[in-house]
Amino acid sequence: MSTARLEAFSDGVIAIIITITVLSIRVPTDATFSSLISLLPVFLIYIWSFQTVGTYWNNHHHLMRATSSVNAGVMWTNLHLLFWLSLIPFTREWLGGHVGEPWPTAVYCAVLLFAAAAYKMLEWAIIRHQGKDSNLATVLGPTAG
């Protein structure tokens, strides 16, 4: 089957993830510069999270351009990636409320690690579906697994 449905669904989920991430930033109750500055750690974590999700969205687009078709295995592996990305807003908010604390930091980093692993698994699933001589396998070279 073509990649169009998988791409459309992924784009929608990623758009929702980015929206939820920004909506969890609370507007300061005071109209002072110092109240805005107090949000700097939260905003920096938001920037990192936005950049991370945006990078996955961009890379996913290019990944699908190098993919001619998908099967059920690729679709489930893609859903696995989206699962880990969907946890970014939750972990970003927890970390933003507890900057420097070990558990929120560790869980946020673990989610990013598992998302990276899921993306690599998606590459492998596509190559497994399309073969070692596919466009993606050629582009990725020896790391294609």
N, CA, C and O atoms as a GROMACS GRO file, in nm:
protein
  580
    1MET      N    1   0.084  -0.117   0.000
    1MET     CA    2   0.000   0.000   0.000
    1MET      C    3   0.089   0.124   0.000
    1MET      O    4   0.206   0.117   0.039
    2SER      N    5   0.035   0.234  -0.043
    2SER     CA    6   0.114   0.358  -0.053
    2SER      C    7   0.140   0.416   0.086
    2SER      O    8   0.080   0.376   0.185
    3THR      N    9   0.231   0.511   0.090
    3THR     CA   10   0.268   0.574   0.217
    3THR      C   11   0.175   0.688   0.256
    3THR      O   12   0.187   0.741   0.367
    4ALA      N   13   0.082   0.727   0.170
    4ALA     CA   14   0.002   0.849   0.191
    4ALA      C   15  -0.077   0.846   0.322
    4ALA      O   16  -0.077   0.944   0.396
    5ARG      N   17  -0.143   0.736   0.350
    5ARG     CA   18  -0.225   0.730   0.472
    5ARG      C   19  -0.139   0.737   0.597
    5ARG      O   20  -0.172   0.806   0.694
    6LEU      N   21  -0.027   0.665   0.594
    6LEU     CA   22   0.065   0.666   0.708
    6LEU      C   23   0.122   0.807   0.729
    6LEU      O   24   0.132   0.854   0.843
    7GLU      N   25   0.158   0.874   0.622
    7GLU     CA   26   0.211   1.010   0.631
    7GLU      C   27   0.107   1.106   0.688
    7GLU      O   28   0.137   1.186   0.776
    8ALA      N   29  -0.015   1.099   0.637
    8ALA     CA   30  -0.120   1.190   0.683
    8ALA      C   31  -0.149   1.171   0.831
    8ALA      O   32  -0.161   1.268   0.905
    9PHE      N   33  -0.161   1.046   0.874
    9PHE     CA   34  -0.186   1.018   1.014
    9PHE      C   35  -0.070   1.068   1.100
    9PHE      O   36  -0.092   1.132   1.203
   10SER      N   37   0.052   1.040   1.059
   10SER     CA   38   0.170   1.081   1.135
   10SER      C   39   0.178   1.234   1.145
   10SER      O   40   0.208   1.288   1.251
   11ASP      N   41   0.152   1.302   1.034
   11ASP     CA   42   0.153   1.449   1.036
   11ASP      C   43   0.051   1.503   1.135
   11ASP      O   44   0.079   1.598   1.209
   12GLY      N   45  -0.068   1.443   1.137
   12GLY     CA   46  -0.171   1.488   1.230
   12GLY      C   47  -0.133   1.465   1.375
   12GLY      O   48  -0.153   1.552   1.460
   13VAL      N   49  -0.079   1.348   1.404
   13VAL     CA   50  -0.038   1.317   1.542
   13VAL      C   51   0.075   1.411   1.585
   13VAL      O   52   0.072   1.463   1.697
   14ILE      N   53   0.171   1.432   1.499
   14ILE     CA   54   0.283   1.520   1.534
   14ILE      C   55   0.235   1.664   1.554
   14ILE      O   56   0.284   1.733   1.644
   15ALA      N   57   0.140   1.710   1.474
   15ALA     CA   58   0.084   1.844   1.492
   15ALA      C   59   0.015   1.856   1.628
   15ALA      O   60   0.027   1.958   1.696
   16ILE      N   61  -0.057   1.753   1.667
   16ILE     CA   62  -0.124   1.753   1.798
   16ILE      C   63  -0.020   1.752   1.910
   16ILE      O   64  -0.037   1.822   2.010
   17ILE      N   65   0.086   1.674   1.894
   17ILE     CA   66   0.191   1.669   1.996
   17ILE      C   67   0.251   1.806   2.018
   17ILE      O   68   0.269   1.849   2.132
   18ILE      N   69   0.282   1.877   1.910
   18ILE     CA   70   0.341   2.011   1.922
   18ILE      C   71   0.241   2.106   1.988
   18ILE      O   72   0.278   2.188   2.072
   19THR      N   73   0.114   2.096   1.949
   19THR     CA   74   0.012   2.184   2.008
   19THR      C   75  -0.003   2.159   2.157
   19THR      O   76  -0.008   2.254   2.235
   20ILE      N   77  -0.010   2.033   2.198
   20ILE     CA   78  -0.023   2.002   2.340
   20ILE      C   79   0.099   2.051   2.417
   20ILE      O   80   0.087   2.098   2.530
   21THR      N   81   0.215   2.039   2.357
   21THR     CA   82   0.338   2.081   2.424
   21THR      C   83   0.334   2.230   2.456
   21THR      O   84   0.371   2.271   2.567
   22VAL      N   85   0.292   2.312   2.362
   22VAL     CA   86   0.289   2.456   2.388
   22VAL      C   87   0.174   2.495   2.481
   22VAL      O   88   0.187   2.589   2.560
   23LEU      N   89   0.063   2.424   2.474
   23LEU     CA   90  -0.050   2.458   2.560
   23LEU      C   91  -0.023   2.432   2.707
   23LEU      O   92  -0.092   2.486   2.794
   24SER      N   93   0.075   2.349   2.736
   24SER     CA   94   0.104   2.319   2.876
   24SER      C   95   0.190   2.426   2.942
   24SER      O   96   0.216   2.418   3.062
   25ILE      N   97   0.235   2.525   2.865
   25ILE     CA   98   0.310   2.637   2.925
   25ILE      C   99   0.209   2.736   2.981
   25ILE      O  100   0.126   2.790   2.908
   26ARG      N  101   0.217   2.760   3.108
   26ARG     CA  102   0.123   2.849   3.174
   26ARG      C  103   0.167   2.995   3.162
   26ARG      O  104   0.284   3.027   3.181
   27VAL      N  105   0.074   3.080   3.132
   27VAL     CA  106   0.100   3.224   3.122
   27VAL      C  107   0.122   3.278   3.263
   27VAL      O  108   0.047   3.242   3.354
   28PRO      N  109   0.223   3.364   3.283
   28PRO     CA  110   0.246   3.420   3.416
   28PRO      C  111   0.124   3.498   3.466
   28PRO      O  112   0.055   3.563   3.387
   29THR      N  113   0.100   3.492   3.596
   29THR     CA  114  -0.014   3.564   3.653
   29THR      C  115   0.017   3.713   3.667
   29THR      O  116  -0.073   3.796   3.662
   30ASP      N  117   0.146   3.745   3.684
   30ASP     CA  118   0.186   3.886   3.695
   30ASP      C  119   0.228   3.939   3.559
   30ASP      O  120   0.273   3.864   3.472
   31ALA      N  121   0.212   4.069   3.541
   31ALA     CA  122   0.251   4.134   3.416
   31ALA      C  123   0.388   4.198   3.430
   31ALA      O  124   0.408   4.312   3.389
   32THR      N  125   0.481   4.125   3.488
   32THR     CA  126   0.615   4.179   3.508
   32THR      C  127   0.717   4.098   3.428
   32THR      O  128   0.694   3.982   3.394
   33PHE      N  129   0.829   4.162   3.398
   33PHE     CA  130   0.935   4.095   3.326
   33PHE      C  131   0.994   3.982   3.409
   33PHE      O  132   1.029   3.877   3.355
   34SER      N  133   1.004   4.003   3.538
   34SER     CA  134   1.062   3.898   3.624
   34SER      C  135   0.975   3.772   3.626
   34SER      O  136   1.028   3.661   3.636
   35SER      N  137   0.843   3.787   3.616
   35SER     CA  138   0.757   3.669   3.610
   35SER      C  139   0.776   3.594   3.479
   35SER      O  140   0.763   3.472   3.473
   36LEU      N  141   0.806   3.668   3.373
   36LEU     CA  142   0.834   3.605   3.245
   36LEU      C  143   0.969   3.534   3.249
   36LEU      O  144   0.982   3.423   3.198
   37ILE      N  145   1.068   3.597   3.310
   37ILE     CA  146   1.201   3.537   3.322
   37ILE      C  147   1.195   3.409   3.405
   37ILE      O  148   1.272   3.316   3.380
   38SER      N  149   1.105   3.404   3.501
   38SER     CA  150   1.094   3.283   3.584
   38SER      C  151   1.051   3.161   3.502
   38SER      O  152   1.072   3.047   3.543
   39LEU      N  153   0.991   3.186   3.385
   39LEU     CA  154   0.950   3.077   3.296
   39LEU      C  155   1.062   3.033   3.202
   39LEU      O  156   1.041   2.942   3.122
   40LEU      N  157   1.178   3.095   3.209
   40LEU     CA  158   1.286   3.064   3.116
   40LEU      C  159   1.322   2.915   3.112
   40LEU      O  160   1.334   2.861   3.002
   41PRO      N  161   1.339   2.847   3.225
   41PRO     CA  162   1.370   2.703   3.217
   41PRO      C  163   1.260   2.623   3.145
   41PRO      O  164   1.290   2.534   3.065
   42VAL      N  165   1.135   2.656   3.173
   42VAL     CA  166   1.022   2.588   3.108
   42VAL      C  167   1.024   2.615   2.958
   42VAL      O  168   1.003   2.525   2.877
   43PHE      N  169   1.050   2.741   2.922
   43PHE     CA  170   1.052   2.777   2.781
   43PHE      C  171   1.169   2.711   2.708
   43PHE      O  172   1.154   2.669   2.593
   44LEU      N  173   1.284   2.701   2.773
   44LEU     CA  174   1.398   2.634   2.711
   44LEU      C  175   1.371   2.486   2.687
   44LEU      O  176   1.409   2.431   2.584
   45ILE      N  177   1.305   2.423   2.782
   45ILE     CA  178   1.267   2.282   2.765
   45ILE      C  179   1.165   2.270   2.652
   45ILE      O  180   1.168   2.174   2.574
   46TYR      N  181   1.074   2.367   2.642
   46TYR     CA  182   0.978   2.369   2.532
   46TYR      C  183   1.051   2.381   2.397
   46TYR      O  184   1.019   2.308   2.303
   47ILE      N  185   1.147   2.471   2.389
   47ILE     CA  186   1.223   2.488   2.264
   47ILE      C  187   1.291   2.357   2.226
   47ILE      O  188   1.286   2.316   2.110
   48TRP      N  189   1.354   2.292   2.323
   48TRP     CA  190   1.420   2.164   2.296
   48TRP      C  191   1.318   2.061   2.248
   48TRP      O  192   1.344   1.988   2.152
   49SER      N  193   1.204   2.054   2.313
   49SER     CA  194   1.100   1.958   2.276
   49SER      C  195   1.044   1.987   2.137
   49SER      O  196   1.025   1.896   2.056
   50PHE      N  197   1.018   2.114   2.109
   50PHE     CA  198   0.967   2.154   1.978
   50PHE      C  199   1.066   2.116   1.869
   50PHE      O  200   1.029   2.060   1.766
   51GLN      N  201   1.192   2.148   1.893
   51GLN     CA  202   1.297   2.117   1.795
   51GLN      C  203   1.306   1.966   1.774
   51GLN      O  204   1.323   1.921   1.661
   52THR      N  205   1.296   1.890   1.880
   52THR     CA  206   1.304   1.744   1.870
   52THR      C  207   1.189   1.689   1.788
   52THR      O  208   1.210   1.611   1.695
   53VAL      N  209   1.067   1.728   1.822
   53VAL     CA  210   0.950   1.678   1.749
   53VAL      C  211   0.956   1.727   1.604
   53VAL      O  212   0.924   1.652   1.512
   54GLY      N  213   0.996   1.852   1.583
   54GLY     CA  214   1.009   1.904   1.448
   54GLY      C  215   1.111   1.829   1.366
   54GLY      O  216   1.092   1.808   1.246
   55THR      N  217   1.219   1.788   1.428
   55THR     CA  218   1.321   1.709   1.358
   55THR      C  219   1.265   1.573   1.318
   55THR      O  220   1.288   1.527   1.206
   56TYR      N  221   1.191   1.510   1.408
   56TYR     CA  222   1.128   1.382   1.374
   56TYR      C  223   1.030   1.400   1.258
   56TYR      O  224   1.025   1.317   1.168
   57TRP      N  225   0.952   1.507   1.261
   57TRP     CA  226   0.856   1.533   1.154
   57TRP      C  227   0.929   1.549   1.020
   57TRP      O  228   0.888   1.490   0.919
   58ASN      N  229   1.035   1.627   1.019
   58ASN     CA  230   1.112   1.650   0.898
   58ASN      C  231   1.177   1.520   0.849
   58ASN      O  232   1.168   1.486   0.730
   59ASN      N  233   1.241   1.448   0.939
   59ASN     CA  234   1.306   1.322   0.901
   59ASN      C  235   1.204   1.218   0.855
   59ASN      O  236   1.231   1.141   0.762
   60HIS      N  237   1.088   1.216   0.919
   60HIS     CA  238   0.983   1.123   0.880
   60HIS      C  239   0.938   1.152   0.737
   60HIS      O  240   0.916   1.060   0.658
   61HIS      N  241   0.927   1.279   0.704
   61HIS     CA  242   0.890   1.319   0.567
   61HIS      C  243   0.991   1.264   0.467
   61HIS      O  244   0.953   1.204   0.366
   62HIS      N  245   1.118   1.284   0.494
   62HIS     CA  246   1.222   1.235   0.404
   62HIS      C  247   1.227   1.083   0.400
   62HIS      O  248   1.253   1.023   0.295
   63LEU      N  249   1.201   1.021   0.513
   63LEU     CA  250   1.196   0.875   0.519
   63LEU      C  251   1.086   0.821   0.428
   63LEU      O  252   1.105   0.724   0.355
   64MET      N  253   0.970   0.885   0.432
   64MET     CA  254   0.859   0.841   0.349
   64MET      C  255   0.885   0.870   0.200
   64MET      O  256   0.836   0.796   0.114
   65ARG      N  257   0.960   0.974   0.170
   65ARG     CA  258   0.996   1.003   0.030
   65ARG      C  259   1.086   0.893  -0.027
   65ARG      O  260   1.084   0.867  -0.148
   66ALA      N  261   1.163   0.831   0.060
   66ALA     CA  262   1.253   0.723   0.016
   66ALA      C  263   1.185   0.587   0.023
   66ALA      O  264   1.248   0.485  -0.002
   67THR      N  265   1.056   0.586   0.057
   67THR     CA  266   0.981   0.461   0.074
   67THR      C  267   0.872   0.454  -0.032
   67THR      O  268   0.794   0.548  -0.048
   68SER      N  269   0.867   0.343  -0.104
   68SER     CA  270   0.767   0.332  -0.210
   68SER      C  271   0.635   0.273  -0.162
   68SER      O  272   0.530   0.302  -0.218
   69SER      N  273   0.640   0.191  -0.057
   69SER     CA  274   0.518   0.131  -0.005
   69SER      C  275   0.539   0.088   0.139
   69SER      O  276   0.653   0.080   0.187
   70VAL      N  277   0.428   0.062   0.207
   70VAL     CA  278   0.434   0.016   0.346
   70VAL      C  279   0.347  -0.109   0.361
   70VAL      O  280   0.259  -0.136   0.278
   71ASN      N  281   0.372  -0.182   0.466
   71ASN     CA  282   0.289  -0.298   0.500
   71ASN      C  283   0.245  -0.282   0.646
   71ASN      O  284   0.274  -0.180   0.709
   72ALA      N  285   0.177  -0.381   0.698
   72ALA     CA  286   0.128  -0.374   0.836
   72ALA      C  287   0.242  -0.359   0.936
   72ALA      O  288   0.230  -0.284   1.033
   73GLY      N  289   0.353  -0.428   0.913
   73GLY     CA  290   0.467  -0.417   1.003
   73GLY      C  291   0.522  -0.276   1.009
   73GLY      O  292   0.557  -0.228   1.117
   74VAL      N  293   0.531  -0.210   0.895
   74VAL     CA  294   0.579  -0.072   0.892
   74VAL      C  295   0.479   0.019   0.962
   74VAL      O  296   0.518   0.110   1.036
   75MET      N  297   0.351  -0.005   0.940
   75MET     CA  298   0.251   0.080   1.004
   75MET      C  299   0.254   0.067   1.157
   75MET      O  300   0.244   0.167   1.228
   76TRP      N  301   0.269  -0.056   1.207
   76TRP     CA  302   0.276  -0.076   1.352
   76TRP      C  303   0.404  -0.017   1.409
   76TRP      O  304   0.403   0.040   1.519
   77THR      N  305   0.513  -0.029   1.336
   77THR     CA  306   0.639   0.029   1.383
   77THR      C  307   0.631   0.181   1.384
   77THR      O  308   0.687   0.246   1.473
   78ASN      N  309   0.562   0.238   1.286
   78ASN     CA  310   0.541   0.382   1.284
   78ASN      C  311   0.456   0.426   1.404
   78ASN      O  312   0.483   0.530   1.466
   79LEU      N  313   0.356   0.347   1.435
   79LEU     CA  314   0.272   0.378   1.552
   79LEU      C  315   0.354   0.372   1.680
   79LEU      O  316   0.333   0.450   1.773
   80HIS      N  317   0.448   0.278   1.685
   80HIS     CA  318   0.539   0.268   1.800
   80HIS      C  319   0.619   0.398   1.815
   80HIS      O  320   0.634   0.448   1.926
   81LEU      N  321   0.670   0.451   1.705
   81LEU     CA  322   0.741   0.580   1.709
   81LEU      C  323   0.648   0.690   1.760
   81LEU      O  324   0.687   0.769   1.847
   82LEU      N  325   0.528   0.697   1.707
   82LEU     CA  326   0.434   0.802   1.748
   82LEU      C  327   0.398   0.791   1.896
   82LEU      O  328   0.375   0.892   1.963
   83PHE      N  329   0.393   0.668   1.948
   83PHE     CA  330   0.367   0.650   2.091
   83PHE      C  331   0.474   0.722   2.174
   83PHE      O  332   0.440   0.799   2.264
   84TRP      N  333   0.601   0.699   2.143
   84TRP     CA  334   0.707   0.761   2.221
   84TRP      C  335   0.708   0.912   2.203
   84TRP      O  336   0.732   0.986   2.299
   85LEU      N  337   0.682   0.959   2.082
   85LEU     CA  338   0.676   1.103   2.060
   85LEU      C  339   0.559   1.165   2.137
   85LEU      O  340   0.569   1.278   2.185
   86SER      N  341   0.450   1.092   2.150
   86SER     CA  342   0.332   1.146   2.220
   86SER      C  343   0.357   1.164   2.369
   86SER      O  344   0.282   1.235   2.435
   87LEU      N  345   0.459   1.100   2.423
   87LEU     CA  346   0.492   1.117   2.566
   87LEU      C  347   0.576   1.242   2.592
   87LEU      O  348   0.595   1.280   2.707
   88ILE      N  349   0.625   1.306   2.487
   88ILE     CA  350   0.709   1.425   2.505
   88ILE      C  351   0.634   1.537   2.578
   88ILE      O  352   0.691   1.596   2.670
   89PRO      N  353   0.508   1.570   2.542
   89PRO     CA  354   0.441   1.678   2.618
   89PRO      C  355   0.429   1.648   2.768
   89PRO      O  356   0.450   1.737   2.850
   90PHE      N  357   0.396   1.525   2.803
   90PHE     CA  358   0.383   1.488   2.944
   90PHE      C  359   0.516   1.502   3.016
   90PHE      O  360   0.524   1.565   3.122
   91THR      N  361   0.621   1.445   2.958
   91THR     CA  362   0.751   1.449   3.025
   91THR      C  363   0.810   1.590   3.024
   91THR      O  364   0.882   1.627   3.116
   92ARG      N  365   0.779   1.668   2.920
   92ARG     CA  366   0.825   1.807   2.915
   92ARG      C  367   0.762   1.888   3.028
   92ARG      O  368   0.828   1.969   3.093
   93GLU      N  369   0.635   1.866   3.050
   93GLU     CA  370   0.567   1.940   3.157
   93GLU      C  371   0.619   1.897   3.294
   93GLU      O  372   0.638   1.981   3.381
   94TRP      N  373   0.640   1.768   3.314
   94TRP     CA  374   0.693   1.721   3.442
   94TRP      C  375   0.832   1.778   3.466
   94TRP      O  376   0.863   1.826   3.575
   95LEU      N  377   0.917   1.773   3.364
   95LEU     CA  378   1.051   1.828   3.377
   95LEU      C  379   1.047   1.978   3.398
   95LEU      O  380   1.124   2.032   3.478
   96GLY      N  381   0.959   2.047   3.326
   96GLY     CA  382   0.948   2.192   3.342
   96GLY      C  383   0.906   2.234   3.481
   96GLY      O  384   0.945   2.342   3.528
   97GLY      N  385   0.828   2.151   3.548
   97GLY     CA  386   0.786   2.181   3.684
   97GLY      C  387   0.887   2.139   3.789
   97GLY      O  388   0.874   2.175   3.906
   98HIS      N  389   0.988   2.063   3.747
   98HIS     CA  390   1.087   2.010   3.842
   98HIS      C  391   1.226   2.012   3.778
   98HIS      O  392   1.296   1.911   3.774
   99VAL      N  393   1.264   2.130   3.730
   99VAL     CA  394   1.393   2.143   3.661
   99VAL      C  395   1.507   2.102   3.754
   99VAL      O  396   1.516   2.146   3.868
  100GLY      N  397   1.594   2.016   3.702
  100GLY     CA  398   1.710   1.972   3.778
  100GLY      C  399   1.686   1.850   3.866
  100GLY      O  400   1.781   1.793   3.920
  101GLU      N  401   1.561   1.810   3.880
  101GLU     CA  402   1.532   1.692   3.961
  101GLU      C  403   1.568   1.566   3.880
  101GLU      O  404   1.547   1.563   3.759
  102PRO      N  405   1.621   1.464   3.947
  102PRO     CA  406   1.670   1.348   3.872
  102PRO      C  407   1.564   1.265   3.799
  102PRO      O  408   1.585   1.228   3.684
  103TRP      N  409   1.451   1.236   3.862
  103TRP     CA  410   1.353   1.150   3.797
  103TRP      C  411   1.286   1.214   3.677
  103TRP      O  412   1.278   1.150   3.572
  104PRO      N  413   1.237   1.338   3.686
  104PRO     CA  414   1.180   1.399   3.565
  104PRO      C  415   1.282   1.409   3.451
  104PRO      O  416   1.248   1.390   3.334
  105THR      N  417   1.407   1.440   3.487
  105THR     CA  418   1.511   1.449   3.384
  105THR      C  419   1.537   1.314   3.321
  105THR      O  420   1.546   1.303   3.199
  106ALA      N  421   1.547   1.211   3.403
  106ALA     CA  422   1.574   1.076   3.352
  106ALA      C  423   1.460   1.026   3.265
  106ALA      O  424   1.483   0.966   3.160
  107VAL      N  425   1.337   1.050   3.307
  107VAL     CA  426   1.222   1.002   3.229
  107VAL      C  427   1.213   1.077   3.097
  107VAL      O  428   1.186   1.016   2.993
  108TYR      N  429   1.234   1.208   3.098
  108TYR     CA  430   1.234   1.287   2.974
  108TYR      C  431   1.340   1.233   2.878
  108TYR      O  432   1.313   1.212   2.760
  109CYS      N  433   1.460   1.212   2.928
  109CYS     CA  434   1.569   1.159   2.845
  109CYS      C  435   1.539   1.018   2.796
  109CYS      O  436   1.572   0.984   2.682
  110ALA      N  437   1.477   0.936   2.880
  110ALA     CA  438   1.442   0.801   2.839
  110ALA      C  439   1.341   0.802   2.724
  110ALA      O  440   1.352   0.724   2.630
  111VAL      N  441   1.243   0.892   2.733
  111VAL     CA  442   1.145   0.903   2.624
  111VAL      C  443   1.215   0.943   2.494
  111VAL      O  444   1.185   0.889   2.388
  112LEU      N  445   1.309   1.036   2.503
  112LEU     CA  446   1.384   1.076   2.382
  112LEU      C  447   1.466   0.959   2.329
  112LEU      O  448   1.476   0.940   2.208
  113LEU      N  449   1.526   0.882   2.418
  113LEU     CA  450   1.604   0.766   2.376
  113LEU      C  451   1.516   0.661   2.309
  113LEU      O  452   1.552   0.607   2.205
  114PHE      N  453   1.400   0.633   2.368
  114PHE     CA  454   1.310   0.532   2.312
  114PHE      C  455   1.251   0.579   2.179
  114PHE      O  456   1.226   0.497   2.090
  115ALA      N  457   1.229   0.710   2.165
  115ALA     CA  458   1.182   0.763   2.036
  115ALA      C  459   1.289   0.742   1.929
  115ALA      O  460   1.258   0.706   1.816
  116ALA      N  461   1.415   0.766   1.964
  116ALA     CA  462   1.524   0.746   1.869
  116ALA      C  463   1.534   0.598   1.829
  116ALA      O  464   1.552   0.566   1.712
  117ALA      N  465   1.521   0.510   1.926
  117ALA     CA  466   1.525   0.367   1.896
  117ALA      C  467   1.406   0.327   1.808
  117ALA      O  468   1.422   0.246   1.716
  118ALA      N  469   1.289   0.383   1.834
  118ALA     CA  470   1.171   0.352   1.755
  118ALA      C  471   1.187   0.401   1.611
  118ALA      O  472   1.143   0.335   1.517
  119TYR      N  473   1.251   0.516   1.594
  119TYR     CA  474   1.276   0.567   1.458
  119TYR      C  475   1.368   0.471   1.382
  119TYR      O  476   1.344   0.441   1.265
  120LYS      N  477   1.473   0.425   1.449
  120LYS     CA  478   1.566   0.330   1.386
  120LYS      C  479   1.492   0.201   1.352
  120LYS      O  480   1.514   0.144   1.246
  121MET      N  481   1.404   0.155   1.441
  121MET     CA  482   1.325   0.035   1.413
  121MET      C  483   1.235   0.056   1.291
  121MET      O  484   1.212  -0.036   1.213
  122LEU      N  485   1.183   0.178   1.276
  122LEU     CA  486   1.100   0.209   1.159
  122LEU      C  487   1.184   0.199   1.032
  122LEU      O  488   1.138   0.143   0.932
  123GLU      N  489   1.305   0.252   1.035
  123GLU     CA  490   1.393   0.237   0.919
  123GLU      C  491   1.413   0.089   0.887
  123GLU      O  492   1.402   0.048   0.771
  124TRP      N  493   1.443   0.008   0.988
  124TRP     CA  494   1.466  -0.135   0.968
  124TRP      C  495   1.341  -0.204   0.913
  124TRP      O  496   1.352  -0.290   0.825
  125ALA      N  497   1.224  -0.166   0.964
  125ALA     CA  498   1.099  -0.228   0.916
  125ALA      C  499   1.075  -0.196   0.769
  125ALA      O  500   1.031  -0.282   0.692
  126ILE      N  501   1.105  -0.074   0.730
  126ILE     CA  502   1.088  -0.036   0.589
  126ILE      C  503   1.185  -0.115   0.502
  126ILE      O  504   1.146  -0.166   0.396
  127ILE      N  505   1.310  -0.125   0.545
  127ILE     CA  506   1.409  -0.201   0.468
  127ILE      C  507   1.372  -0.348   0.461
  127ILE      O  508   1.386  -0.412   0.357
  128ARG      N  509   1.324  -0.402   0.572
  128ARG     CA  510   1.280  -0.542   0.574
  128ARG      C  511   1.166  -0.563   0.474
  128ARG      O  512   1.160  -0.665   0.405
  129HIS      N  513   1.074  -0.464   0.466
  129HIS     CA  514   0.961  -0.473   0.374
  129HIS      C  515   1.006  -0.455   0.228
  129HIS      O  516   0.957  -0.526   0.140
  130GLN      N  517   1.096  -0.362   0.203
  130GLN     CA  518   1.132  -0.329   0.065
  130GLN      C  519   1.258  -0.399   0.014
  130GLN      O  520   1.283  -0.401  -0.106
  131GLY      N  521   1.336  -0.453   0.104
  131GLY     CA  522   1.454  -0.528   0.062
  131GLY      C  523   1.584  -0.450   0.079
  131GLY      O  524   1.585  -0.327   0.087
  132LYS      N  525   1.692  -0.526   0.084
  132LYS     CA  526   1.826  -0.468   0.105
  132LYS      C  527   1.873  -0.381  -0.012
  132LYS      O  528   1.969  -0.306   0.003
  133ASP      N  529   1.807  -0.392  -0.127
  133ASP     CA  530   1.844  -0.310  -0.242
  133ASP      C  531   1.751  -0.190  -0.260
  133ASP      O  532   1.756  -0.124  -0.363
  134SER      N  533   1.668  -0.161  -0.160
  134SER     CA  534   1.573  -0.051  -0.169
  134SER      C  535   1.644   0.084  -0.164
  134SER      O  536   1.761   0.093  -0.128
  135ASN      N  537   1.571   0.188  -0.201
  135ASN     CA  538   1.626   0.324  -0.194
  135ASN      C  539   1.676   0.356  -0.054
  135ASN      O  540   1.785   0.410  -0.038
  136LEU      N  541   1.596   0.324   0.046
  136LEU     CA  542   1.632   0.357   0.183
  136LEU      C  543   1.758   0.283   0.227
  136LEU      O  544   1.846   0.341   0.289
  137ALA      N  545   1.766   0.154   0.194
  137ALA     CA  546   1.885   0.076   0.232
  137ALA      C  547   2.009   0.134   0.165
  137ALA      O  548   2.116   0.138   0.225
  138THR      N  549   1.995   0.178   0.041
  138THR     CA  550   2.107   0.238  -0.031
  138THR      C  551   2.149   0.370   0.032
  138THR      O  552   2.268   0.396   0.050
  139VAL      N  553   2.051   0.453   0.067
  139VAL     CA  554   2.081   0.583   0.128
  139VAL      C  555   2.147   0.566   0.265
  139VAL      O  556   2.244   0.635   0.297
  140LEU      N  557   2.096   0.475   0.347
  140LEU     CA  558   2.149   0.455   0.482
  140LEU      C  559   2.279   0.380   0.483
  140LEU      O  560   2.357   0.391   0.578
  141GLY      N  561   2.305   0.304   0.380
  141GLY     CA  562   2.431   0.232   0.371
  141GLY      C  563   2.445   0.125   0.477
  141GLY      O  564   2.348   0.055   0.509
  142PRO      N  565   2.566   0.112   0.532
  142PRO     CA  566   2.594   0.003   0.628
  142PRO      C  567   2.509   0.011   0.754
  142PRO      O  568   2.491  -0.092   0.821
  143THR      N  569   2.456   0.128   0.791
  143THR     CA  570   2.375   0.138   0.913
  143THR      C  571   2.234   0.086   0.892
  143THR      O  572   2.153   0.086   0.986
  144ALA      N  573   2.203   0.042   0.771
  144ALA     CA  574   2.067  -0.001   0.739
  144ALA      C  575   2.025  -0.124   0.818
  144ALA      O  576   1.905  -0.154   0.825
  145GLY      N  577   2.118  -0.196   0.875
  145GLY     CA  578   2.084  -0.309   0.960
  145GLY      C  579   2.038  -0.424   0.881
  145GLY      O  580   2.006  -0.528   0.938
   0.00000   0.00000   0.00000
